[in-house]
Amino acid sequence: MTRLRQAALLGLLLPALALAQGPPPSGPVTLVRTGRVFDAEAGRMVEGQDLLIRGDRIEAVGTGLDAPDGATVLDLRRYTVLPGLIDAHTHLLYLEEPNSSLMEGGMKAVLTEGLPLRALRGATRAKTFLDAGITTVRDLGNSGRFGDQALRRAIDEGTLPGPRIIGSGPGLSPDGGQFPDLLHPHQGLVAEEYRIVRGPGDAVAAVREAVAQGAGVVKVYADNTPGRLSLTDEELAAVVGEARRLGVPVAAHATLDDAIRRAAESGVSSIEHAYMASDSTFAAMARLGVAYVPTEIDSVTVRGYFEATTDFAPEEIDRRVTGYLGWSRDRIRRAHAAGVRIVAGSDAYLDAGRPQGEVAKRMLWAYLGAGIPAAEVLQAATIRAGALLGRDDLGVLRPGALADLVAVEGDPLEDFDSLEQVRLVMKGGAVAHDAR
């Protein structure tokens, strides 16, 4: 290219580059007056803060802010205002009967439900998350061939109400996906729900396919439980390397200790589940800065499952609930004690007979029940989750952040159950739910 052509091209690009930096925030102006605000960065409540919102962003935070001419004043002084909550592990296009299995539920989704119906049902579930105060989700597969991306686009363009979706598309898995009992002649069905990876080169191609379709995160199955296979170190390294080159984080499904450790050492951003993690593996995760998304359920939810799916006597249900909670809480305690950064993620794919968003939010009580202080639990669902998503404008209430907030009765640091008393939800500066 000659210098003359380079100069001409630069002249064409400069105006575009100036526009790319973005104009100052514009749009409707709202002044929100609060009773107290949860400062997610400091992990504490701050009394009597005002939030000035212009368009979809927070412009200023302070005490006694003046309302600009023409601004709408939203009086939330009766309530506690928190950043919009983030669920870092959802499956909006998948809901399974409690007595079913991933194999049975997956085949039903692929063969009798189909992607259009799954997306429509996912849209209904998405609204329940927003109503519960969850304004952003990280949706990790089990959504057919990029059904999550279709739902994301519909929500982004305003066609449907729902949380902001950062989706992965089909998870990258060893052979068989999570359909371990599917006979060999029918293995082609696996590709309707999972992206099977065969070798490092194919792993790179799979990452590119996902990102090309709009994925904001890559989901990889370090092991594919209830399947019996795991990806090799070379395949994991290829996934992480290509995702890093493309600027996309990697979430690793890993349940067995060896797969958890190998995924963490490969450089993934987070480990999902980690059911069989040893103390030494948790220590390695802390040292490597790998986040942990425990995907646990609380005492109320697990009791509800036993009551809905068994005819056990009350004392037997008590015994089983106690046993389950002892197992799950021990794992969360050990991870916390090791210094692992815990991020909230529900994995709420079992039908509990209640709105899925409400069930998902109950994960926070599981962390509280494991002994994590209430302030840290809230941080796990706000600033820490935002950081995992690579977004410093989510999970916080500060100038420049997206204007996502939820107003609740009471003070969750004093009475955590007040999180269930959602009175108003704002997403991107617009009121999405108002139950005052």
C-alpha positions as CSV (number, residue, x, y, z in Angstrom):
1,M,0.0,0.0,0.0
2,T,1.4,3.4,-1.0
3,R,1.8,6.2,1.5
4,L,-0.9,8.2,-0.4
5,R,-3.4,5.3,0.0
6,Q,-2.4,4.9,3.6
7,A,-3.1,8.6,4.3
8,A,-6.4,8.4,2.5
9,L,-7.5,5.4,4.5
10,L,-6.5,7.0,7.7
11,G,-8.6,10.0,6.8
12,L,-11.5,7.7,6.3
13,L,-10.9,5.9,9.6
14,L,-10.3,8.8,11.9
15,P,-14.0,9.9,12.1
16,A,-15.0,6.3,12.7
17,L,-12.4,5.9,15.4
18,A,-13.6,9.0,17.1
19,L,-17.2,7.7,17.1
20,A,-16.0,4.3,18.4
21,Q,-14.8,6.0,21.6
22,G,-18.4,6.6,22.2
23,P,-20.4,9.8,22.9
24,P,-21.2,10.9,26.4
25,P,-24.1,8.8,27.9
26,S,-27.4,10.1,26.8
27,G,-31.0,9.1,27.2
28,P,-33.6,9.4,30.0
29,V,-32.3,10.7,33.3
30,T,-33.4,9.1,36.6
31,L,-32.5,10.1,40.1
32,V,-32.9,7.1,42.5
33,R,-33.1,8.0,46.2
34,T,-32.4,5.0,48.4
35,G,-32.6,4.0,52.0
36,R,-29.3,2.2,51.9
37,V,-27.0,0.8,49.1
38,F,-24.9,-2.3,49.2
39,D,-21.3,-1.3,48.3
40,A,-20.2,-4.5,46.6
41,E,-16.6,-3.4,46.5
42,A,-16.4,-2.8,50.2
43,G,-18.9,-5.4,51.2
44,R,-21.0,-3.1,53.4
45,M,-24.1,-1.0,53.4
46,V,-24.0,2.7,52.9
47,E,-27.0,4.8,54.2
48,G,-28.9,7.4,52.2
49,Q,-27.2,7.2,48.8
50,D,-28.6,8.7,45.6
51,L,-27.9,7.3,42.2
52,L,-28.0,9.5,39.1
53,I,-28.7,7.5,36.0
54,R,-28.4,8.7,32.4
55,G,-29.5,6.3,29.8
56,D,-28.3,2.8,30.8
57,R,-25.4,3.9,32.9
58,I,-24.9,5.3,36.4
59,E,-23.5,8.8,36.1
60,A,-23.0,9.7,39.8
61,V,-23.4,8.3,43.3
62,G,-23.6,10.4,46.4
63,T,-25.7,12.0,49.2
64,G,-28.2,14.7,48.4
65,L,-27.8,14.8,44.7
66,D,-29.9,17.3,42.8
67,A,-32.4,16.1,40.2
68,P,-31.5,17.6,36.8
69,D,-34.3,19.4,34.9
70,G,-36.6,16.8,33.4
71,A,-35.3,13.9,35.5
72,T,-37.6,11.2,36.8
73,V,-37.2,10.8,40.6
74,L,-37.5,7.2,41.8
75,D,-38.1,7.1,45.6
76,L,-36.7,3.9,47.1
77,R,-35.9,5.3,50.5
78,R,-37.9,2.5,52.1
79,Y,-35.7,-0.1,50.6
80,T,-32.2,-1.5,50.4
81,V,-30.8,-1.2,46.9
82,L,-28.2,-3.8,45.6
83,P,-26.5,-4.2,42.3
84,G,-28.5,-6.4,40.0
85,L,-27.7,-10.0,40.9
86,I,-25.7,-12.3,38.6
87,D,-26.2,-16.1,38.2
88,A,-23.0,-17.5,36.7
89,H,-24.4,-20.9,35.8
90,T,-27.8,-21.3,34.2
91,H,-29.6,-23.4,31.6
92,L,-32.6,-21.3,30.5
93,L,-33.5,-23.7,27.7
94,Y,-33.5,-26.9,29.8
95,L,-35.8,-28.1,32.6
96,E,-35.7,-31.6,33.8
97,E,-38.2,-33.7,35.8
98,P,-36.8,-34.4,39.3
99,N,-37.0,-38.1,38.9
100,S,-35.5,-38.0,35.4
101,S,-31.8,-38.0,34.3
102,L,-29.6,-35.9,32.0
103,M,-29.9,-38.8,29.4
104,E,-33.7,-38.9,29.6
105,G,-34.2,-35.1,29.9
106,G,-31.7,-34.5,27.1
107,M,-33.4,-36.9,24.7
108,K,-36.8,-35.4,25.5
109,A,-35.4,-31.9,24.8
110,V,-33.7,-32.9,21.5
111,L,-36.4,-35.4,20.1
112,T,-39.8,-34.2,21.4
113,E,-39.3,-30.6,22.5
114,G,-37.1,-29.2,19.7
115,L,-35.2,-25.9,19.6
116,P,-38.1,-23.5,18.8
117,L,-40.2,-24.7,21.7
118,R,-37.2,-24.8,24.0
119,A,-36.4,-21.2,23.1
120,L,-40.0,-20.1,23.8
121,R,-40.1,-21.9,27.2
122,G,-36.6,-20.4,27.9
123,A,-38.0,-16.9,27.3
124,T,-40.7,-17.5,30.0
125,R,-38.0,-18.8,32.4
126,A,-35.8,-15.9,31.7
127,K,-38.5,-13.4,32.9
128,T,-38.6,-15.2,36.2
129,F,-34.9,-14.6,36.7
130,L,-35.4,-10.9,36.1
131,D,-38.4,-10.7,38.5
132,A,-36.2,-12.4,41.1
133,G,-33.6,-9.6,40.8
134,I,-31.2,-11.5,38.6
135,T,-30.3,-9.1,35.8
136,T,-27.4,-11.0,34.2
137,V,-26.9,-14.8,33.7
138,R,-24.1,-16.8,32.3
139,D,-25.9,-19.6,30.4
140,L,-23.7,-22.7,30.0
141,G,-25.0,-25.0,27.3
142,N,-27.8,-27.6,27.2
143,S,-29.5,-25.2,24.9
144,G,-29.3,-27.1,21.6
145,R,-27.4,-25.7,18.7
146,F,-27.0,-22.1,19.9
147,G,-30.6,-21.6,21.1
148,D,-29.1,-19.5,23.9
149,Q,-27.8,-17.0,21.4
150,A,-31.2,-16.7,19.7
151,L,-32.7,-15.9,23.2
152,R,-29.9,-13.5,23.9
153,R,-30.5,-11.6,20.7
154,A,-34.3,-11.4,21.3
155,I,-33.7,-10.0,24.8
156,D,-31.0,-7.6,23.7
157,E,-33.2,-6.1,21.0
158,G,-36.1,-5.7,23.4
159,T,-38.4,-8.3,21.8
160,L,-38.5,-10.2,25.1
161,P,-38.0,-9.3,28.8
162,G,-35.2,-11.1,30.5
163,P,-31.8,-10.9,32.1
164,R,-28.6,-10.0,30.1
165,I,-27.4,-13.3,28.8
166,I,-23.7,-14.3,28.3
167,G,-24.1,-17.7,26.7
168,S,-21.7,-20.4,25.6
169,G,-23.6,-22.4,23.0
170,P,-23.0,-26.2,23.1
171,G,-20.5,-27.3,25.6
172,L,-17.2,-28.7,24.3
173,S,-17.2,-32.4,25.4
174,P,-15.4,-35.7,25.0
175,D,-17.3,-38.4,23.0
176,G,-20.8,-39.1,24.2
177,G,-21.5,-35.8,25.9
178,Q,-23.6,-36.4,29.0
179,F,-25.6,-39.1,27.3
180,P,-23.6,-42.1,28.6
181,D,-26.2,-44.8,27.7
182,L,-27.0,-43.8,24.2
183,L,-26.3,-46.6,21.8
184,H,-23.7,-46.2,19.2
185,P,-26.0,-46.0,16.1
186,H,-27.7,-42.9,17.7
187,Q,-24.5,-41.0,18.7
188,G,-25.3,-38.4,16.1
189,L,-27.9,-37.1,18.4
190,V,-25.2,-36.0,20.9
191,A,-24.2,-33.3,18.4
192,E,-27.6,-31.7,18.9
193,E,-26.7,-30.8,22.4
194,Y,-22.9,-30.9,22.7
195,R,-19.9,-30.0,20.6
196,I,-17.7,-33.2,20.6
197,V,-14.0,-32.5,20.6
198,R,-11.5,-34.9,19.0
199,G,-8.0,-33.6,19.3
200,P,-6.4,-30.2,19.9
201,G,-6.9,-28.9,16.4
202,D,-10.6,-29.7,16.6
203,A,-10.7,-28.0,20.0
204,V,-9.5,-24.8,18.5
205,A,-12.1,-25.1,15.7
206,A,-14.8,-25.6,18.3
207,V,-13.9,-22.4,20.2
208,R,-14.0,-20.5,16.9
209,E,-17.4,-21.9,16.0
210,A,-18.8,-20.8,19.4
211,V,-17.4,-17.3,19.3
212,A,-18.5,-16.8,15.7
213,Q,-22.1,-17.6,16.8
214,G,-21.9,-15.0,19.6
215,A,-20.7,-16.9,22.6
216,G,-19.3,-14.7,25.3
217,V,-17.9,-17.6,27.3
218,V,-16.7,-21.1,26.3
219,K,-18.1,-24.1,28.2
220,V,-15.8,-27.1,28.3
221,Y,-16.3,-30.5,29.9
222,A,-13.1,-31.5,31.5
223,D,-14.9,-34.6,32.4
224,N,-18.4,-35.4,31.1
225,T,-20.1,-37.0,34.1
226,P,-22.4,-38.9,34.1
227,G,-20.3,-40.0,31.1
228,R,-17.0,-41.7,31.7
229,L,-14.5,-39.7,29.6
230,S,-12.4,-36.6,30.0
231,L,-10.5,-34.3,27.7
232,T,-6.7,-34.6,27.5
233,D,-4.4,-31.9,28.8
234,E,-3.6,-31.0,25.2
235,E,-7.2,-30.5,24.3
236,L,-7.8,-28.4,27.4
237,A,-4.8,-26.3,26.6
238,A,-6.0,-25.8,23.1
239,V,-9.4,-24.7,24.2
240,V,-8.0,-22.2,26.8
241,G,-5.3,-20.9,24.4
242,E,-7.7,-20.1,21.6
243,A,-10.4,-18.7,23.9
244,R,-7.7,-16.4,25.5
245,R,-6.6,-15.3,22.0
246,L,-10.2,-14.4,21.2
247,G,-10.7,-12.7,24.6
248,V,-13.3,-15.1,25.9
249,P,-13.2,-16.8,29.3
250,V,-13.6,-20.5,29.8
251,A,-15.9,-22.3,32.3
252,A,-15.0,-25.9,33.0
253,H,-17.5,-28.5,34.1
254,A,-15.4,-30.8,36.3
255,T,-16.6,-33.1,39.0
256,L,-13.7,-35.6,39.6
257,D,-10.6,-34.4,41.4
258,D,-8.2,-35.2,38.6
259,A,-10.3,-33.4,36.0
260,I,-10.8,-30.4,38.4
261,R,-7.0,-30.1,38.9
262,R,-6.1,-30.5,35.2
263,A,-8.7,-27.9,34.2
264,A,-7.5,-25.5,36.8
265,E,-3.9,-25.9,35.6
266,S,-4.9,-25.4,32.0
267,G,-5.9,-21.9,32.8
268,V,-9.7,-21.9,32.8
269,S,-11.5,-19.0,34.4
270,S,-13.8,-21.1,36.6
271,I,-14.5,-24.6,37.7
272,E,-18.2,-25.6,37.8
273,H,-19.4,-28.1,40.4
274,A,-16.1,-29.6,41.7
275,Y,-18.0,-32.2,43.7
276,M,-15.0,-34.4,44.4
277,A,-12.4,-31.8,44.9
278,S,-9.6,-32.5,47.4
279,D,-8.1,-29.9,49.7
280,S,-4.9,-29.9,47.6
281,T,-6.9,-29.2,44.5
282,F,-8.8,-26.3,46.1
283,A,-5.4,-25.0,47.2
284,A,-4.2,-25.1,43.6
285,M,-7.3,-23.3,42.4
286,A,-6.7,-20.5,45.0
287,R,-3.0,-20.3,43.9
288,L,-3.9,-20.1,40.2
289,G,-6.7,-17.6,40.7
290,V,-9.4,-20.0,39.3
291,A,-12.9,-19.1,40.5
292,Y,-15.3,-21.8,41.9
293,V,-19.0,-21.9,41.0
294,P,-20.4,-24.5,43.5
295,T,-23.9,-24.9,41.9
296,E,-25.4,-26.0,45.2
297,I,-29.0,-25.9,46.5
298,D,-30.2,-24.8,49.9
299,S,-32.1,-26.7,52.6
300,V,-35.5,-25.5,51.5
301,T,-35.0,-26.6,47.9
302,V,-33.5,-30.0,48.7
303,R,-36.2,-30.8,51.1
304,G,-38.8,-29.8,48.5
305,Y,-37.2,-32.2,46.0
306,F,-37.3,-35.1,48.4
307,E,-41.0,-34.4,49.4
308,A,-42.0,-34.1,45.7
309,T,-40.2,-37.2,44.4
310,T,-40.3,-39.8,47.2
311,D,-42.8,-41.3,49.6
312,F,-40.2,-41.3,52.5
313,A,-41.5,-40.8,56.0
314,P,-40.7,-37.3,57.4
315,E,-37.9,-38.7,59.6
316,E,-36.2,-40.3,56.6
317,I,-36.4,-37.1,54.6
318,D,-34.8,-35.3,57.6
319,R,-32.0,-37.8,57.6
320,R,-31.4,-37.5,53.9
321,V,-31.6,-33.7,53.9
322,T,-29.1,-33.6,56.7
323,G,-26.7,-36.0,54.9
324,Y,-26.9,-34.0,51.7
325,L,-26.3,-30.7,53.4
326,G,-23.4,-32.0,55.4
327,W,-21.7,-33.2,52.1
328,S,-22.4,-30.0,50.1
329,R,-21.6,-27.5,52.9
330,D,-18.3,-29.2,53.7
331,R,-17.1,-28.7,50.2
332,I,-18.0,-25.0,50.2
333,R,-16.4,-24.5,53.6
334,R,-13.2,-26.2,52.4
335,A,-13.0,-24.1,49.3
336,H,-13.6,-20.9,51.2
337,A,-11.0,-21.9,53.8
338,A,-8.5,-22.5,51.0
339,G,-9.0,-19.0,49.8
340,V,-10.8,-19.9,46.6
341,R,-12.9,-17.1,45.0
342,I,-16.5,-18.3,45.2
343,V,-18.9,-17.0,42.6
344,A,-22.7,-17.6,42.7
345,G,-24.1,-20.0,40.1
346,S,-27.3,-22.0,40.5
347,D,-27.4,-24.7,37.8
348,A,-31.1,-24.7,38.5
349,Y,-32.3,-27.1,35.8
350,L,-34.6,-29.4,37.9
351,D,-38.3,-28.5,38.0
352,A,-39.1,-27.6,41.6
353,G,-42.6,-26.5,40.8
354,R,-41.8,-22.9,41.4
355,P,-40.5,-20.1,39.1
356,Q,-37.0,-21.1,38.0
357,G,-35.6,-17.7,38.9
358,E,-36.8,-18.0,42.5
359,V,-35.3,-21.5,42.8
360,A,-32.0,-20.2,41.3
361,K,-31.7,-17.4,43.8
362,R,-32.0,-19.8,46.7
363,M,-28.5,-20.9,45.9
364,L,-27.3,-18.0,48.0
365,W,-28.8,-19.5,51.1
366,A,-26.7,-22.6,50.4
367,Y,-23.6,-20.5,50.7
368,L,-24.9,-18.8,53.8
369,G,-25.7,-22.2,55.3
370,A,-22.1,-23.2,54.8
371,G,-20.9,-20.4,57.0
372,I,-20.0,-17.8,54.4
373,P,-20.7,-14.3,55.8
374,A,-23.8,-12.6,54.3
375,A,-21.7,-9.7,52.8
376,E,-19.4,-12.3,51.0
377,V,-22.5,-14.1,49.7
378,L,-23.8,-10.9,48.2
379,Q,-20.4,-10.2,46.7
380,A,-20.4,-13.7,45.1
381,A,-23.6,-12.7,43.3
382,T,-22.4,-9.2,42.3
383,I,-18.9,-7.9,42.0
384,R,-17.2,-11.3,42.0
385,A,-19.5,-12.6,39.4
386,G,-19.0,-9.5,37.3
387,A,-15.3,-10.0,37.5
388,L,-15.6,-13.6,36.3
389,L,-17.6,-12.4,33.3
390,G,-14.8,-9.9,32.6
391,R,-17.1,-7.0,33.2
392,D,-16.2,-4.2,35.6
393,D,-19.5,-2.5,34.8
394,L,-21.6,-5.3,36.3
395,G,-22.3,-6.2,39.9
396,V,-21.4,-2.7,41.2
397,L,-23.2,0.6,41.8
398,R,-20.6,3.2,40.8
399,P,-20.2,5.8,38.0
400,G,-19.8,4.2,34.6
401,A,-21.5,0.9,35.6
402,L,-24.6,-0.3,34.0
403,A,-27.7,0.8,35.8
404,D,-28.8,-2.7,37.0
405,L,-30.2,-2.7,40.5
406,V,-32.7,-4.5,42.8
407,A,-34.6,-3.0,45.7
408,V,-35.6,-5.2,48.6
409,E,-37.4,-4.9,51.9
410,G,-35.1,-4.8,55.0
411,D,-31.4,-5.3,55.1
412,P,-30.0,-8.6,53.8
413,L,-26.9,-8.2,56.0
414,E,-29.2,-8.3,59.0
415,D,-32.0,-10.5,57.7
416,F,-30.9,-12.5,54.6
417,D,-34.5,-13.6,53.9
418,S,-35.2,-10.0,52.9
419,L,-33.7,-10.9,49.5
420,E,-37.0,-12.7,48.8
421,Q,-38.9,-9.4,49.2
422,V,-38.0,-7.9,45.8
423,R,-39.9,-4.7,45.2
424,L,-38.2,-3.2,42.2
425,V,-35.8,-4.4,39.5
426,M,-34.0,-2.1,37.1
427,K,-31.9,-3.4,34.1
428,G,-29.9,-1.0,32.0
429,G,-31.7,2.1,33.4
430,A,-35.2,0.8,32.7
431,V,-37.6,-0.5,35.4
432,A,-38.2,-4.1,34.5
433,H,-40.2,-5.2,37.6
434,D,-42.1,-3.0,40.0
435,A,-44.0,-4.6,43.0
436,R,-44.1,-1.6,45.3
